Amino acid sequence: MQTDPDFEFVRRCQTESGAARDDAFRKLFENYQDRVFNLAVRLLGNQADAADVSQEAFITVFKKIHEFRFSSRFYTWLYRVVYNLCMDQRRRAPGGPLPASTNESADSLLARIADPAPTPSEQVSEGESRTRAVENALRRLSEPLRVAIVLRYMEDLQYGEIADVLGCSVGTVKSRLSRAHHFLQDVLKPIADREMG
C-alpha cells in the first residue's frame, strides 16, 4: 500500500541492514511511541503494564517487520500487535483494572448524547464529574465493546482499520459500536440531562 505515509520507512526496514535499517526503525518508533503507549494504557488501565507492552510491541515489530505485506497501513498492523499483546497481558492478570478514559474522551462521548453549552467556569467544575461518569460507564462495557470505543474515539481509527486490528468484519465493528453507543447513551443521558437543566 504505497499511500501509507510509513511506506518508505517500512520498506527500508525490510530491505536495508545495519545503520540504514536502524535509522528507519527509529523513525517509526519516534512516530508511534506515544500512540502505542496511550493505546496500551487505555486498554490495560495501568501505566507500568502499558510500558512493558509498548516495549514488547516494538521488539516484536522489529523482529517481524519483514512479515508486513502492505495489505493495510503500517499503524493498523502495529495496533494489532499492541492489541494482541494487551489481550495476552489481560489474560495473564484477570480481574485487573479496566482502562480509564481521558477528559477529552469524556467530553466527546457526552457530546454524542447531548449538546450542552456550559460556560468555561462550569466546564472546569463539571470536568472531573463528567470524566468519572464516563470512566465508570466505560468500565461497565464488555471488553469487545470497550475496545471498539477506544479504537474509534480515542485512537481515531476508521471502521476498516478497527476491523483489521481486531481481526473481525466491518459489520462486527459497527455492531459493537452501536451497542456501546446505546449502552453509553442510557447510562450517561441522566448526567447530560442534569447538565442541560
HELIX and SHEET records of a PDB file:
HELIX    1   1 PHE A    7  THR A   15  1                                   9    
HELIX    2   2 GLY A   18  LEU A   44  1                                  27    
HELIX    3   3 GLN A   47  LYS A   64  1                                  18    
HELIX    4   4 ILE A   65  GLU A   67  5                                   3    
HELIX    5   5 PHE A   74  ARG A   92  1                                  19    
HELIX    6   6 ASN A  103  ILE A  113  1                                  11    
HELIX    7   7 PRO A  120  ARG A  140  1                                  21    
HELIX    8   8 GLU A  143  ILE A  149  1                                   7    
HELIX    9   9 VAL A  150  MET A  154  3                                   5    
HELIX   10  10 TYR A  159  LEU A  166  1                                   8    
HELIX   11  11 VAL A  170  MET A  196  1                                  27    
END                                                                             
